[in-house]
């Protein structure tokens, strides 16, 4: 595609969106429409498409890993057989059965604070509250959540405004091995959910590892650009994910706009910083 002019083309990594080609390579900007506006010039970062050599190296690495796992499995079977046949093997005492207490799954809103009883509490900014349960069929992210709309922050007046979402991720959606990609997924998903009606451009997530009450967590931010006629607006979505147990993840996400008041920005920051574990 080296001879192609800059513009929106089918994303080589997926078939349901378009990616910006800057005339020399792929950038990090994606869109759901080929007619979307051009992204800001300073952010046309080039993201190269994987070459054949890259793919060969990747698959070679997977093949080596599979060989190591097979060898380890065979060695483990041999050790187990040797222990079984050993005449002087000492009997082992049965261990006490463990008790696994499942985490509560139902959030509640108590005096402006979202609570998962006995686990975590999150203060919410003052706004219009709503609640959604089992809404994976709609947006694919949450099993249950509360969200607060911050009135007067809409840009333009009929567009989505600033919001804070707090919820439990849909079962099986996140995995410990994904690490920061869990937060990137949450931020991107919320960006399209909140600003989707404006046909936005959503940038690549910027991911950092953070710590909350001695718990490891991940945070991701994405920039959002959309048009109102000929006027371009900027927004940002920040998502924080914290693992509560093996398959339960807390998700906090804040969508900010240009029209937020200083008080609304302070309340959104207080919500993020006020996450407290029992």
Steps between C-alpha positions, in 0.01 A plus 500: 500500500803727486355681194157559663407857603420565863148417612275244667544138385381161624687416821737209421456364855119479503214517253255720693680837498732729305857619579672822390781462239726807506659432161796315650353258755212414729426732795335425835174678402198277433140578405175321430437717190702558184354854490643595839704824523878495469682453834711782643835524321729473808356160588544316171729246655600215271414148610663253256304200380673175610729362230542138398824490701315624810241224459767230452681615819172502693399150391853368565475628855164327551644174360795513743264570790282202403811276490606611849150435639486151345845416646392624843182291481694182413752565778218557749335169407835319548550652845145404601551137389832475686341627820214253467735203460745598776484235778604734779264780413354658814122526524360848478241629743177635354487875513216700640252597229519869418203733505453739210271792575371653176495876470163677502392592148233764559589868512289750690484880513500639854494878547690563177752220557511181291561206735596137449429383859809406696727557199518852358325839497517774234363855549308633200496862376178696545286444191211306349538135604395196305554127536541217253519127568609213276557742219769303319259451210504876447858611550693183581685644801297490821316236695357770725572870536394840627567815303458871566439764230648843576238752381605799291817332368358412157697628198299592293186518714342193336818286512605262780635667811750407769426176686644271768439123478569253784425132463600135488641378168305235312609148595794364302567830323824582685796280586807552724737425211358795303624742769473858368308391191200448728502873577557587133200291403283671763604854397444435128165330561372787717621755243296341222203446731486860625603690186380250239214723371758765401696253277820561698866437431645305794876503554727223623485434878781631719538238775667526841522271804376654825441389859185542709506398868796267429310339211647491153283674242519629143389832356451598134406828332380561145447829321177549307446743210163573342337768284201729552451628147840651422600537866734239643466398864734308729408260779679239709409170662701353788436147625636323808473124553573315825494123540285399802537123464597258224210593271350813656617846391395844617481760221501877557473724192470876460408676174590871506405776255616855426196651675545350847514745788793507742271352767400210271865428422582503871210263578608261224856498636366445855299201375811343349720576800231401751492130405543318833524129577365346819 
